[in-house]
């Protein structure tokens, strides 16, 4: 019996290795296609792709004009996903996203309600400038992002699979923006900070996007293949040391767990969903880099995008000019020893 089990395990391992090699080649093609349209911003592209490959949602934060929307549209094309875009504005209503029921009347005079699906019924939803809408409208995405269905007039409506929300957000200090509720922030697998491009990348942007022809991306995979890769990522093994590193990092970011800096500066810390996000994204990052198992370095590299939107500082820490990124950097430094 043990011999048969060992042979089966070896066969399964070989199958995973073969599947990973195929996926790696396709991911390389995806990266190349995105690179035709998005210049520079390698870290932003990597983190956004990792969120999608992990089966989750991402929040892209940066000032206007940094190609956040263009990146999301390009990913929809390259990954072969049906996509739709919602421009969030202060007067946007939940029904504008979810859809609504209308009354129909047939020739005999019988009346009935018919549901008209909203733009949320897609595989890749681009929620543009999500923090320009009111919290009431922002909350319309909560159930969809976590449970992959919505409820309208008491009836459940399942969303297409896979379903991803890639939202863009302007910095909160800009006028006319609303901070996202903590419960909704926690549904985003990662917060991806989009900074200004490097000099060489910005030069390329000027040269490539102001002529008569502009580069476009082509589909590399489709939705079914993306789901297969997402399933493969969940099958990748994670070593005990990596699991311990995830637990240690997440728990050290919570007040009351013995970390003096956290107790002093953090009002509330990340919940278990942060550990789940680190586990999935670390696997995806390993595959993205051509490895079959994640390492502790993957955890440390992903600490900031996974944790920063799941923590809040005390008033005293904010008054001293400290940021969440400073706290996370300190925790990573401690973890590295």
Secondary structure, DSSP 8 states (H G I E B T S, - for coil): -HHHHHHHHHHHHHHHHHHHHHHHHHHHHHHHHHHHHS-S-HHHHHHHHHHHHTT--EEEE--TTSSHHHHHHHHHHHTT--EEEEE--TT--HHHHHEEEEEEE-TT--EEEEEEE-TTSSSEEEEETGGGS-HHHHGGGHHHHHHSEEEETTEEEE--SS-EEEEEE--TTSTT-----HHHHTTSSEEEE-----HHHHHHHHHHHSSS--------S-HHHHHHHHHHHHHS---HHHHHHHHHHHHHTSTTSS-HHHHHHEEE---HHHHHHHHHHHHHHHHHTT-SS--HHHHHHHHHHHHGGG-EE-HHHHHTT--HHHHHHHHHHHHH-
